[in-house]
Amino acid sequence: MHCEIRVEGTMSDMLTRAFPELEHVTISGQTVLFGPLIDEAQLYGLLDRCLSLGLRVVEMRRLPEPG
């Protein structure tokens, strides 16, 4: 499964390194983390990581599978 997690604000380089399994871009004052995930357990782990780092998740969505 592929997902996108939108976080409020621009994440520092240090914070983005906490998500090595995901790519990231900054769009309109939000950081968008995106990439493939193995399963829902990995997704919940990513969301928990966001919470523990004090990040405010604005939106999470599943993306269509490539190709």
N, C-alpha and C positions, 0 to 999 in steps of 0.2 A: 504494500500500500504506500502511496505517496501522500504527504501532508504538507500543509502550510500553517505556520503559527505566526500570528501578527502580535508584536509586542509594542506597547506604548513607548515612544521615545527612540533615540538613537543609542544603540548598545555600543559600549567601548570595545576595543580590540580584546581586552582581557575577558570581558563577558562573552563575546562571540567564540572565544577559544574554549569556553565551557560546553560548547555544542559542536564538537569536531565532526559529528556524523551528518551535520546539516550545512547547506550553503546559506548565505544571507545577503540581503540587500536592504538599503534604507529607502523608503518611499514615503513622501508626505508626512514626515515626522514619526514614522513607525519603522521598526525593524521587522523584516519578514524573514523568518527561518523556514527553509523548505528542503525536502528531500525524501528519499525512500525510507520506510520503516519496516521492520520485520513483522511486528504484530502490535496489538493494542497494548500489551504490557510495556513495550518500548515507548509508545505514545504517552502512557500515564507516567512513565519515568521522566520523560522530557518535560511534561507539564509540572511534575513535582520539582524538577530542577529549576524551572522558571520561578516557582513559588519560593523555593529556598534562597534564590538569588535576589528576591525582592522585585522581580519583573512583573509588570501588569499585562496579562494576556488579554488582548482586545478581541481576537478572533482565532479560531482553529477550524480548519476544514480539510476534508479529504479531497485530493486532486485526482483527476482521471489518470489512469495508468498510461504511460507513454507508449507510443507506437502501435 
